[in-house]
Amino acid sequence: MEEEKIELISTREAAKILNVSIQTICKMIWDGRLKATKLGKATSPWRINKASVMKYLKQASVYDADGGK
């Protein structure tokens, strides 16, 4: 059985991919739109599942292409 590798990225990288602010990325984590975790201490920075960022980007692109539908 092969384990699926999860690629984690920083809030800065996610913000760059989605073309939003780091603050917006944090809001997206808190409201559940992006899957993320903190590695180590509670004060450590968020690490975001890159697949969830790409999924969000794809969904947002479909939404925009359909004229907001």
C-alpha positions as CSV (number, residue, x, y, z in Angstrom):
1,M,0.0,0.0,0.0
2,E,1.4,3.3,-1.1
3,E,1.0,6.3,1.2
4,E,-0.3,9.6,-0.3
5,K,2.2,12.4,0.3
6,I,0.7,15.7,1.4
7,E,2.5,18.8,0.3
8,L,2.3,21.6,2.8
9,I,2.9,25.2,1.9
10,S,3.2,28.4,3.9
11,T,0.5,31.1,4.2
12,R,2.7,33.3,2.1
13,E,2.9,30.7,-0.7
14,A,-0.9,30.2,-0.5
15,A,-1.5,33.9,-0.7
16,K,0.7,34.2,-3.8
17,I,-1.1,31.3,-5.5
18,L,-4.6,32.7,-4.8
19,N,-3.5,36.4,-5.2
20,V,-4.9,37.4,-1.8
21,S,-3.3,38.7,1.4
22,I,-1.9,36.5,4.1
23,Q,-4.7,37.8,6.4
24,T,-7.3,36.5,3.9
25,I,-5.6,33.1,3.9
26,C,-5.8,33.0,7.7
27,K,-9.5,33.8,7.5
28,M,-10.0,31.0,4.9
29,I,-8.3,28.6,7.3
30,W,-10.5,29.6,10.2
31,D,-13.7,29.3,8.3
32,G,-12.7,25.9,6.8
33,R,-12.2,26.9,3.2
34,L,-8.6,25.7,3.4
35,K,-7.2,22.7,5.2
36,A,-4.2,23.6,7.4
37,T,-2.2,22.6,10.4
38,K,0.3,24.0,12.9
39,L,3.5,22.0,13.2
40,G,5.0,22.1,16.7
41,K,4.0,24.8,19.2
42,A,0.7,26.7,19.1
43,T,2.6,29.8,18.1
44,S,4.2,28.2,15.0
45,P,3.0,29.3,11.6
46,W,0.2,27.6,9.7
47,R,1.1,25.0,7.0
48,I,-1.6,24.6,4.4
49,N,-2.4,21.5,2.4
50,K,-1.5,22.6,-1.2
51,A,-4.2,20.3,-2.6
52,S,-6.8,22.3,-0.8
53,V,-5.5,25.6,-2.2
54,M,-5.5,24.2,-5.7
55,K,-9.1,22.8,-5.2
56,Y,-10.2,26.2,-4.0
57,L,-8.6,27.9,-6.9
58,K,-10.3,25.5,-9.4
59,Q,-13.7,26.0,-7.7
60,A,-13.2,29.8,-7.8
61,S,-12.2,29.7,-11.4
62,V,-15.3,27.7,-12.4
63,Y,-17.5,30.1,-10.4
64,D,-16.0,33.2,-12.1
65,A,-16.1,31.6,-15.6
66,D,-19.9,30.9,-15.1
67,G,-20.6,34.5,-14.5
68,G,-21.0,34.1,-10.8
69,K,-23.3,31.1,-10.9
